[in-house]
C-alpha cells in the first residue's frame, strides 16, 4: 500500500499506540507483542509506525544499513570509510509466516560457489531490517526453525550464515514487532520473553467509537492520499514529539527509589531472569521522556509493569495473562511509591492510558487475584449415589429407557497435570516442523541425498562430487579441479521431528462421571495438551455422551482453547463410543483435505463400556476398524478403575490397531523402570 493509514487516525487502542510509541522513543525497550482478536487495527497501527520513525543515516550502497558514524568493521560490504552518509526513512520489513530460513538470514549462491569459486552472498530479511522494524504478523504461527533464528539474532544483534564451510556475519539490530491472535496458539516462552512489551487489544463496545472507526476507514479507502493529507498536521506534531522525547531520553534520571520499586515488583510477581527488570527500567525511562520529564515517577514504574510483565509471569500455556493491579499498587506503596500525583490526562495520539485495565480487562469478583489459578468448579454433593449407580449399572439405565441426557453432572476440576510418556506416530512423515514424530525435514541429521526439486537449499557436497566425478573427461577436464553442472547438484535429505494433529476423543458418559475418576481423566488430558503445546502439535477435541458425539473444538493450534473447553465438559448419560469414533473419523477426513502432510494421532480416553443403543459394542468395533483400515495411529487411555476390570478399552485398542495405556502408565516416570529393564536386556543380548 503506497499511502499508509495515519497513525493518529487510529481510534482508541491507547495501550497499542503507547507501546509502539515507547519503542519509537527508545528502541532499547525491545519491541512489542500485540495480542488480540482479529480486526482490531493491529497490523494497521504497526505499518503506520514506520512513517513516524526518524530518518536513519546509512553508508551509501551498503546492503546492511551500516551507520556512517560507526560502521560495522565486519560488514560483508565493508570496510567502510568514516563519514559520507546519506539519510533515508526507517524500513519496516515484513516476515511472512511461510518464509524459508534462507529468505530470512540470506543465502550463498551455491552454483556460483561451485562453478566459479565465488563466495556470493545474497542478504536476507534480517539484513534489510537492520536499524529498522522487523514485523511478523501472526508470529505465533511461525515455524520453529525461524523462531530459533530470530532468538539468536535478537540476543546477539547479529546474524550468522554458515554454508559448507563459508561463514558470513552481519549486524542485525531491529525493533521486533509481532501481532497474534491467541486463539490460534501461543508463543514459545523463549520468543515471548524477547518482546520487551505486550499489549492486549479488543474491539470497542462503544457505539460511537465503532461508528467513527467505520467512517474513517471508508474515507481512507475512497481516497488514501486525501485522507492522509487531512491528518498530516497531527502526524507531523506526533513525529516532532517523538524526536523531542528521543533527545530528552539521555537526560532522564532513574533514581534508586524507582529502581527499588522495579526490582520489588519483578520479585513480587516471580518473573524469571533479570530481563524483566531491565525492560521495566528502560520503559519507565521512555515514559518519563514521552511525558517531557527528566525524573522517573512511580506512575511510570506502574505503567511499565503493566506493559512489561504480563507475558513474563505465565508459568504454563494455560495461565491467563495479566497482572493483579491491587498487588502491584501494594508493592509500589511498600517500596516508596504512591507519593506522586499522576496526570490522568494523556496527550492525544498515544498518551498514557488509564490504569483501570481498560475495556480489555474483564471484571473480577472483589478480592480475587488476577495471577491466582482459576478455581475448580465445585463438585455436586448430591447425586453421589446416582453417579455410582451410573458407574456400576449402565445396563439397567439403558433398560429403564432414561433420556440420553439423564443424570448429567456439573463439571469437575482437573487434577494437576504431569509429564506424560512419549506418544508418537510410527513411520516417517513430511509434515510441519515439530517435536513429536520422525519426519523428513529441512533441519536435523543428514540421512541421504536426492536431486533438488526446485531451488537448492541444503547441498550434499559429497554426493554432488560423486555425481560429477564420472563426467570430468567428457567435460574436457584432465587436470585438477572439478566441473560441476546443475544436473550434478544433490540436495541433502534430513531427518528431524514433525508436529502432528492430536485428536482427543473423550468419553463424558455416566460411567466416567465418578468424581475422582473424571478429575483424573481431565488431569490426564490436560497433561497431554501441555505435551502437545511443547511438541508444536495441532489439537482437536471430540466428546461423546448420551446418544451422540460433538466436536467440542475443531483442530487448532491453540491448546488454551482446548483446555478451556475441557474444564467446562459436563458428564452423564450413556456411552456412545461408536458415535464418538465416527465423528472423529469425519473430523480427520476434513482435516486431511486441508493439511494432507500433517499426520494424525487419535487419543481415545474411555473405559470402553459402550452402552449407546443396541449392539453398542459391535458398532464401536466396526467404527474402530474404519480408523484401522486407514492406518491412523491411535492410543486408548484406559480409565477403568476398581478391583474388577472388564478390559474393554484394551479390546477397543486392538480394533483400532493401536495400543492401550492406563492412567498410571501414562505418566512418564511410571515407565522409567521398564525402559531401564529393556535397555539392560538389549545390552546383554548385544
Buried (B, 14 or more C-beta within 10 A) or exposed (E): EEBBBBBBBBBBBBBBBBBBBBBBBBBBBBBBBBBBBEEBBBBBBBBBBBBBBEEBBBBEEBBBBBBBEEBBEEBBBBEBEEEEBEEEEBBBBBBBEEBBBBBBBBBBBBBEBBBEEEBEBEBBBBBBBBBBBBBBBBBBBBBBBBBBBBBBBBEEEBBBBEBEEEEBBBBBBBBBBBBBBBEBBBBBBEBBBBBBBBBBBBBBEEEEBBEBBEEBBEBBEEEBEEBBEBBEEBBEBBBEBBBBBBEBBEEBEBEEBBBBBBBBBBEBBEBEEEBBBBBBBBBBBBBBBBBEBEEBBBBBBBBBBBBBBBBBBBEBBBEBBBBBBEBBBBBBEEBBBBEBEBEEEBBEBBBBBEBEBBBBBEEBEEEEEBBEEEEBBEBBEEBEEBBEBBBEBBEEBBEEEBEBEBBBBEBBBBBEBBEBBEBBBEEEBEBBBBBBBBBBBBBBEEEEBEEBEEEBBBBBBEBBBEBBEEBBEEEEEEEEEBBBEEEBBBBBBBBBBBBBBBBBBBBBBBBBBBBEBBBBBBBBBBBBBBBBBBBBBBBBBBBBBBBBBBBBBEBBBBBBBBBBBBBEBBBBBBBBBBBBBBBBBEBBEEBBEEBEEBBBBBBBBBBBBBBBBEEBBEBBBBBBBBBBEEEBBBBBBBBBBEEEBEEBBBBBBBBBBBEBBBBEEBBBEBBEEEEEEEEEEEEEEE
